[in-house]
Amino acid sequence: MAEIKRRYGVPPALASCHTGVVDGYVVEGHVPAEDIERLLAERPPVRGLAVPGMPIGSPGMEIAGIAPVPYDVIAFDEGGNTYVFAQR
């Protein structure tokens, strides 16, 4: 997986368990579908979106009886610059 993340330009600090490519954008980790839809609609000049780690409550990480934790969806570009794309 490290080679795939390197190939697609995922900054090490944003790495998570899954890496995908959607219409040319990298999607790293448990990014909510609505954020991917917004990314594709707005087409910002970024390399992709990432949710570092595996925050409880993110898609696929819901745990019955445990409250979700707040987390950020981070946009990143080719130069490694980042900004908060969405707060969850």
N, C-alpha and C positions, 0 to 999 in steps of 0.2 A: 504494500500500500504506500510506503514512503516514496517509491519511484513514481507512482501515479500522482501523488500529491505534488511532487516536484515538477513533473511534466506539465501539470495544469496550473502551476503557480500559486498553490495554496501556501500562505505564510505559515511557518511552523507553529506560531502562537495561536492560529485559528484552526488547527487540525482537529479532526474528530474521527468518528468511526466509519463514515461513509463518504464517498466522493462520486459525484455524478456530473454530467454535462447535459445542459438543457438549452438547445438552440444557441450554442456557442458560449453560454455562461456556465461557470463552475458552481455547483451547489455542494457545499461541504457540511456534513452533519445533519441534524434533525431540523431542517428549515421548514417552517409551515408552508403549506401549499399556497395560501393566500399571498405570502411574500414572494414566492416564485411567480405567481400570476402578475403581481404588481411589477416585478422586475421585467417581465416580458412585455408588459403593456407600456411601461415608461422608458425602457431601454437606456438606462443611465450608462455613462462611460466607465463601467467597472468590469473587473474580471469575473466577479461572482459574489455570492453570499455565503456566509458561514455562521453556524451556531457551534462554537467551541464546546468540547466536552459532550455530555449527555444530560442536560438539565431535566430534572423531574418536571413533567407536565408538557415538555416539548413533544411533537408528534412521534408516537411510538414509545414514548417514555412515561406515559400516564401510569400511575400506580394507584389502585383503589385504596381509599382511606388515607392517602398522603396528599397534602395540598401541593399544587404546583409552585415552583419557585420562579420568581421573575428572571428573565434572561433577555439578552439583546441578540438581534440578528445583525450581523456585521457585514457591510459591503467592503470589498477590497479591490484594489486596482493592480495593474502590472508592476507598479513601483513599490508595492507593499503598503501604500497608504490605505487607511481604513476610516470608516465612519459608521455610526449607528443607523441602520436602514429602518429598523423597527424595534420597538420595545414590547415584550410580551409579559 
